[in-house]
Amino acid sequence: MTQNPRLTASLVSRWGDDPWALGSWSLIGRGGSPADRVALGVPVGDRLRIAGEATHPSRAGMTHGAYEQGVGAATWAAEAGHRRVAVVGAGMAGLGAARTLTGYGVRTEVWEARGRIGGRAYGVDLDGFTFDLGANWLQQYDGNALARIAEELSLPVIATDFGDPLVLGSPSAGAPGGLERELRARLERASPQDAIADVVEQWLRDPAPFTADEILRLVDAEIVVDSGAPLSWLSARHGFEPGVGEGDRWIVGSYRLLADHLAERLDVRLERPVRSVRIGEHEVTLVADGFEEAFDAVIVTVPLPVLKQGRIEFEPPLPPPHRTALERLGAGRVEKVVLRFDHRFWPVHPAGYYRVHGPEATCVSEWLDATEADGVPTIVGLFAGPWLDRIWSGSDDDVAARAAEIFQRARACPADQRSQIRAAMSSTDDR
Ligand SMILES: Cc1cc2nc3c(=O)[nH]c(=O)nc-3n(C[C@H](O)[C@H](O)[C@H](O)COP(=O)(O)OP(=O)(O)OC[C@H]3O[C@@H](n4cnc5c(N)ncnc54)[C@H](O)[C@@H]3O)c2cc1C
């Protein structure tokens, strides 16, 4: 008889509630486009520039996009002749900016709100191993600047083939041929004002040769989990941005190894939450709790929702194009759970990647098997979508127990409750 698996340890992320993140990564809402990302990153006069993942037109929502934007903003500040520059935020963008500035010989301080560096690239210890609760993969590996640094450091990485998931809890193993191509074609043909929900609703009225179930399952797997935003808000044309499946490797030992390396010899001031940025004629002043200091220029790399919600006051206010960009962009919520068990009860799949449908429709989660790297039966789950609030309530132990149950019961998923998806998609819960 097979022994019942026992959950022995767990970790749970809380990006949605985290005041220094307020979401997982930036997305383009209906009416928006990558031009809004560019607009947000345009220098404000010659003393302020916003960088960070949200400003990258083609590599947004990824660590290397963030890093590139930090490096670009730093080059702008150095070439403008600034000699003393502040960087707000010590994530990949901020660390990239500060390292580059330091390389130019510019005196640089990083002001970081949290008591740690890394931002949304965040490794947490669990019984002797470190797991990423934020960014996991070095994506677009061949063209990834951080991957080159990881190689220089000889960090061990493991490839994940997202094109070859082991699908659990679903009557079919994957999408029928041509379905994803058709989805992409329909999204491309949509009007700039359309949301993804508009396109899918229209398609479901005449789904042949596919079935409504097949379409909805693909939307769940490809868009809901990769965005975590309401489909009624997400831009049809630009809500499905590139990234996943273009060469993905994860760092054994976590992104912390990279962040620590990037931060070496930098002047990082932790627990300095910037409340206001005052731009004067000859300097720019940062105000944090109990601190106030003037610099030649400032590079702000805080997450998009922090800016969008006005958590930092700009004096004078940001110009209209920047504010319009903030209105059109938003962020979704994707959360992670790391589960350790006393034995590996799930089927071993060479790609190490699992897609779980269930227990109900609209419920899809992605899982990464970390057992080989960790040496202990460990699975890392990624959750998003309308059911997240139900799972992510109560204590971390409650969340972990619910997630573990979902994974364990995946094979018994009834896949006939698709009507709930339409209800969820027409939600007006805009971000
Ligand atoms: C669950 C999850 C999974 C992900 N998976 C991947 C993945 O596999 N691959 C990938 O490439 N990307 C992934 N990402 C996205 C990736 O983590 C981000 O795109 C990237 O880390 C963003 O870097 P950043 O420097 O722009 O922002 P952040 O890393 O958020 O850094 C901004 C910093 O600003 C600080 N800050 C905020 N407000 C203030 C303030 N007022 N004053 C001072 N400091 C402040 C924050 O504390 C933070 O340290 C994932 C993200 C999440 C949440």
The ligand as an ORCA input file, in Angstrom:
! r2SCAN-3c Opt
* xyz 0 1
  C       6.241     35.120     -8.507
  C       7.136     35.773     -9.523
  C       7.767     35.003    -10.479
  C       8.596     35.592    -11.432
  N       9.261     34.797    -12.307
  C      10.196     35.345    -13.116
  C      11.070     34.507    -13.855
  O      10.995     33.279    -13.766
  N      11.997     35.103    -14.647
  C      12.127     36.469    -14.735
  O      12.992     36.944    -15.476
  N      11.318     37.275    -14.011
  C      10.371     36.753    -13.206
  N       9.611     37.549    -12.421
  C       9.685     39.015    -12.607
  C      10.952     39.594    -11.994
  O      11.032     39.215    -10.656
  C      10.908     41.113    -12.102
  O      10.632     41.508    -13.422
  C      12.240     41.760    -11.707
  O      12.792     41.153    -10.577
  C      11.981     43.232    -11.471
  O      13.162     43.901    -11.105
  P      13.100     45.458    -10.780
  O      14.447     45.851    -10.332
  O      12.482     46.185    -11.912
  O      12.045     45.579     -9.602
  P      12.144     44.977     -8.110
  O      12.898     43.717     -8.108
  O      10.776     44.945     -7.575
  O      13.034     46.050     -7.347
  C      12.477     47.263     -6.923
  C      12.983     47.563     -5.533
  O      12.418     48.805     -5.115
  C      12.163     48.710     -3.720
  N      11.197     49.749     -3.354
  C       9.847     49.772     -3.562
  N       9.333     50.938     -3.107
  C      10.374     51.654     -2.603
  C      10.485     52.936     -2.023
  N       9.432     53.720     -1.842
  N      11.708     53.358     -1.615
  C      12.806     52.583     -1.792
  N      12.761     51.353     -2.354
  C      11.556     50.904     -2.761
  C      11.643     47.302     -3.544
  O      11.747     46.883     -2.207
  C      12.569     46.536     -4.493
  O      13.696     46.047     -3.816
  C       8.782     36.998    -11.442
  C       8.164     37.773    -10.470
  C       7.354     37.175     -9.517
  C       6.724     38.025     -8.467
*
